[in-house]
Structures are given as structure tokens and as C-alpha cells.
Amino acid sequence: MLEVIGPGFGRTGTMSCKEALEQLGFGPCYHMIEVYANEGHVDAWTRAIDGKGLELDSVFAGYRSAVDWPACSFWKQLKAENPDAKVVLTRRDPDAWFESMTKTIFQALRAESDDQQRMRWRVATRRLIFELTFGDDFTRDHVVRVLHAHENDVIASVPRADLLVFDVGDGWGPLCTFLDVPVPDTPFPRSNSTAEFRVWTGLDQPAGGVHTPSTPKSGSAT
């Protein structure tokens, strides 16, 4: 059963939110990187993206929270199946978000791969993000308009008591208050910067000072 659902698009701080939720006891948290970490999940999500239904019980078995694509595109179904779950909508300055999307996800999903499974998942993710989410229009005004429409739909659809609109730059305070848990003594996680993403997904070569996550390399993490 999911206790926290994150409907925010990728590059809004979803990896940092994942790590924060796990530190607060709401882990494991499902994120794009989990698709490759779990056998059968590429096929399950591909079927869901193709409109054949999301196998909730098998995909989210053992997970207590979910953020990022592909789960954020199915957030209403997740909330309906987990009515007591809290909703944490990660949000970011739209200009910074669009620049990050342009330098990360939009480039990574266009890249080719010799790994057949990875390539198959990229094709499915292109359909989910490029076609179904943004309608194959990647101009700034359109992409940001889609982002705002999605966020406004979340805000309008979720009861106020169940919703936190969260900028990860605000740190532990709002998140811990909302989830009614103590504030950790450790710094709030800061993960998956544009530079880290580009190295992690093979768009750039590693350079000094760039940390790459220890989680599985997905080619489309956010």
C-alpha cells in the first residue's frame, strides 16, 4: 500500500524527494530507476503506457511511496487505489525546470542504445513523455503550459488536507510537518543535478566533482 504519492513531473526534484521519503521511513520509494531494478517492470509499464492497464499490485508490491515518471502519469489511479495516501507535488521554477528537461530527459530519450531492453523502454518512455504528455511539441511555452495544467489539476483534485505543494529547496520542514514525522539531523538530500544526470545516462563523460548515483543506470532517470 502506498502511503505517499508524488505526481510531480521529472526534473522537479523527484530524486531528492525519493531519498528524503526513504530517510523519513516511507521507503522504498518507486522512481523511474526502479523500472530497471525490477524484473518484468519494463513489460508491465509498457503495457500500461499502451493502455492495457497498470498492474498495481505487482508493480508496487513492497513500496510505500512513488514519485517521478512513469508513476506520476498514473497518479489519479494510484490515489484512487490508495485513498489514504498523502500527495506531495514537487514543484520548481518553470524556467529552470524547462532548461533542465531540455538538457536531460529530452536528450537522453532520443539517444540510441545497443541494450535491447533499455532501447525498448526508451521507446515506451518516449511515447509516455514525448507523445502522451507533451504531444510532441517541445517549445518552451507549450511544455511549461502542460506542466502548469498538470500541477493545477493535482491541486484542484486533491483535498487540501492530503496535499503538499513542495519545493525541495525548502528542505525538511514542510515535508516533515505534512507527514507528521521528526526532522532528521542530516541535511536534506540534493540528488540528480543536470550534470549528474548527464553523466549517469551517458550523455557526458565523468568529470571531477560530479557524483553519480549508486542506483541502477536507467537512461531516463529524473
C-alpha positions as CSV (number, residue, x, y, z in Angstrom):
1,M,0.0,0.0,0.0
2,L,1.3,3.4,-1.0
3,E,1.4,6.0,1.8
4,V,2.8,8.9,-0.3
5,I,2.2,9.6,-4.0
6,G,4.3,12.2,-5.9
7,P,2.6,13.4,-9.0
8,G,5.3,15.9,-9.9
9,F,6.9,15.6,-13.3
10,G,10.6,14.6,-13.5
11,R,13.2,17.2,-13.0
12,T,11.2,18.9,-10.3
13,G,13.3,17.3,-7.5
14,T,11.9,13.8,-7.7
15,M,15.1,12.0,-6.9
16,S,15.8,14.3,-3.9
17,C,12.2,13.7,-2.8
18,K,12.6,9.9,-3.2
19,E,15.7,9.9,-1.0
20,A,14.0,12.2,1.6
21,L,10.9,10.0,1.8
22,E,13.1,6.9,2.3
23,Q,15.0,8.6,5.1
24,L,11.7,9.5,6.7
25,G,10.5,5.9,6.7
26,F,8.3,6.0,3.6
27,G,10.6,3.7,1.6
28,P,11.2,2.0,-0.5
29,C,10.1,4.8,-2.9
30,Y,9.3,3.9,-6.5
31,H,11.1,6.1,-9.1
32,M,12.0,5.8,-12.8
33,I,15.2,4.0,-11.7
34,E,13.1,1.2,-10.2
35,V,11.8,0.1,-13.6
36,Y,15.2,-1.5,-14.5
37,A,15.8,-2.7,-10.9
38,N,12.8,-5.0,-11.0
39,E,12.3,-7.9,-13.4
40,G,9.2,-7.6,-15.5
41,H,8.6,-3.9,-14.8
42,V,9.7,-2.8,-18.3
43,D,7.0,-5.0,-19.8
44,A,4.4,-4.0,-17.1
45,W,4.9,-0.3,-17.7
46,T,5.0,-0.7,-21.5
47,R,1.6,-2.4,-21.3
48,A,0.3,0.4,-19.1
49,I,1.5,3.1,-21.4
50,D,-0.2,1.2,-24.3
51,G,-3.5,1.5,-22.5
52,K,-3.6,-2.2,-21.4
53,G,-3.9,-1.4,-17.7
54,L,-1.4,-0.9,-14.8
55,E,-0.7,-3.9,-12.7
56,L,-0.7,-2.1,-9.4
57,D,-0.3,-5.0,-7.0
58,S,2.7,-6.4,-8.8
59,V,4.4,-3.2,-9.7
60,F,4.2,-1.5,-6.4
61,A,4.5,-4.6,-4.1
62,G,6.7,-3.7,-1.2
63,Y,6.8,0.0,-2.0
64,R,5.5,2.6,0.4
65,S,5.7,5.7,-1.9
66,A,6.1,6.6,-5.5
67,V,7.4,9.7,-7.4
68,D,8.5,10.6,-10.9
69,W,7.7,9.2,-14.3
70,P,6.2,6.8,-15.1
71,A,4.1,6.7,-11.9
72,C,3.3,10.4,-11.9
73,S,1.4,9.9,-15.2
74,F,-0.9,7.4,-13.4
75,W,-1.2,9.4,-10.1
76,K,-5.0,9.5,-10.1
77,Q,-5.2,5.8,-10.4
78,L,-2.7,5.4,-7.6
79,K,-4.7,7.8,-5.4
80,A,-7.9,6.0,-6.1
81,E,-6.4,2.7,-5.1
82,N,-4.7,4.2,-2.1
83,P,-7.3,6.8,-0.8
84,D,-5.5,7.4,2.5
85,A,-2.2,8.2,0.7
86,K,-0.7,11.7,1.1
87,V,0.2,13.6,-2.1
88,V,3.4,15.5,-2.3
89,L,3.5,17.6,-5.5
90,T,7.1,18.6,-6.2
91,R,7.3,21.9,-7.9
92,R,10.1,24.0,-9.4
93,D,10.7,27.3,-11.1
94,P,9.3,26.7,-14.7
95,D,12.3,28.3,-16.5
96,A,14.8,26.2,-14.5
97,W,12.7,23.1,-15.0
98,F,12.4,23.6,-18.8
99,E,16.2,24.2,-19.1
100,S,16.8,21.0,-17.1
101,M,14.4,19.0,-19.2
102,T,16.0,20.2,-22.4
103,K,19.5,19.2,-21.2
104,T,18.5,15.9,-19.7
105,I,15.3,13.9,-20.4
106,F,14.6,15.3,-23.8
107,Q,18.2,14.4,-24.9
108,A,18.5,11.1,-23.1
109,L,15.3,9.7,-24.5
110,R,16.4,10.5,-28.1
111,A,19.7,8.6,-27.6
112,E,20.2,5.1,-29.1
113,S,21.4,2.1,-27.2
114,D,22.8,-1.3,-28.0
115,D,21.0,-2.7,-25.0
116,Q,17.7,-4.1,-26.4
117,Q,15.8,-3.9,-23.1
118,R,16.9,-0.3,-22.5
119,M,16.0,0.7,-26.0
120,R,12.6,-0.9,-25.7
121,W,12.0,1.0,-22.5
122,R,13.2,4.3,-24.1
123,V,10.7,3.8,-27.0
124,A,7.9,3.3,-24.5
125,T,9.0,6.3,-22.4
126,R,9.2,8.4,-25.5
127,R,5.6,7.6,-26.1
128,L,4.6,8.4,-22.5
129,I,6.6,11.7,-22.2
130,F,7.0,12.9,-25.7
131,E,3.7,12.0,-27.2
132,L,1.1,11.4,-24.5
133,T,2.4,14.1,-22.1
134,F,3.7,16.9,-24.4
135,G,2.1,16.0,-27.7
136,D,5.5,16.0,-29.5
137,D,5.7,19.8,-29.1
138,F,8.8,20.7,-27.2
139,T,8.6,24.5,-27.5
140,R,9.1,26.2,-24.1
141,D,5.6,27.8,-24.0
142,H,3.8,24.5,-24.7
143,V,5.9,22.4,-22.4
144,V,5.5,24.8,-19.5
145,R,1.8,25.1,-20.2
146,V,1.5,21.3,-19.9
147,L,3.4,21.4,-16.7
148,H,1.2,24.1,-15.2
149,A,-2.0,22.3,-16.4
150,H,-0.8,19.1,-14.7
151,E,0.1,20.8,-11.5
152,N,-3.2,22.7,-11.4
153,D,-5.1,19.5,-12.0
154,V,-3.4,17.9,-9.0
155,I,-4.1,20.9,-6.8
156,A,-7.8,21.0,-7.9
157,S,-8.3,17.3,-7.5
158,V,-6.7,16.5,-4.1
159,P,-8.3,17.6,-0.8
160,R,-6.2,20.3,0.8
161,A,-5.5,18.2,3.9
162,D,-4.0,15.4,1.7
163,L,-1.8,17.7,-0.4
164,L,1.6,19.3,0.0
165,V,2.9,21.5,-2.9
166,F,6.6,21.2,-2.2
167,D,9.8,22.8,-3.4
168,V,12.7,20.6,-2.4
169,G,14.7,23.8,-1.9
170,D,12.6,24.4,1.2
171,G,14.2,21.4,2.9
172,W,12.9,19.1,5.6
173,G,10.5,21.5,7.4
174,P,7.4,21.5,5.2
175,L,7.7,17.8,4.3
176,C,8.2,16.6,7.9
177,T,5.3,18.8,9.1
178,F,3.0,17.5,6.4
179,L,3.9,13.8,7.1
180,D,4.0,14.3,10.9
181,V,7.4,13.0,11.4
182,P,10.5,14.4,13.2
183,V,13.0,16.4,11.2
184,P,16.2,14.4,10.7
185,D,19.6,15.7,11.9
186,T,21.1,15.1,8.4
187,P,21.0,17.6,5.5
188,F,18.1,17.4,3.1
189,P,19.1,15.2,0.1
190,R,20.3,17.0,-3.1
191,S,20.5,14.5,-5.9
192,N,20.5,14.1,-9.6
193,S,21.6,17.5,-10.8
194,T,21.7,18.2,-14.5
195,A,25.5,17.4,-14.5
196,E,24.9,14.1,-12.6
197,F,22.1,13.1,-14.8
198,R,24.1,13.7,-18.0
199,V,27.0,11.6,-16.7
200,W,24.7,8.9,-15.3
201,T,22.8,8.5,-18.6
202,G,26.0,8.6,-20.7
203,L,25.3,12.0,-22.3
204,D,28.6,13.3,-20.8
205,Q,31.8,11.8,-19.6
206,P,32.6,11.9,-15.8
207,A,34.4,14.9,-14.6
208,G,36.0,15.7,-11.2
209,G,33.5,16.5,-8.6
210,V,30.4,15.1,-10.4
211,H,28.7,12.5,-8.2
212,T,26.9,9.6,-9.9
213,P,24.1,7.9,-8.0
214,S,24.6,4.3,-6.9
215,T,21.2,3.3,-8.1
216,P,20.8,1.4,-11.4
217,K,21.6,3.4,-14.6
218,S,18.3,3.8,-16.4
219,G,19.0,6.1,-19.3
220,S,15.9,8.1,-18.3
221,A,16.1,8.8,-14.6
222,T,14.7,12.1,-13.4
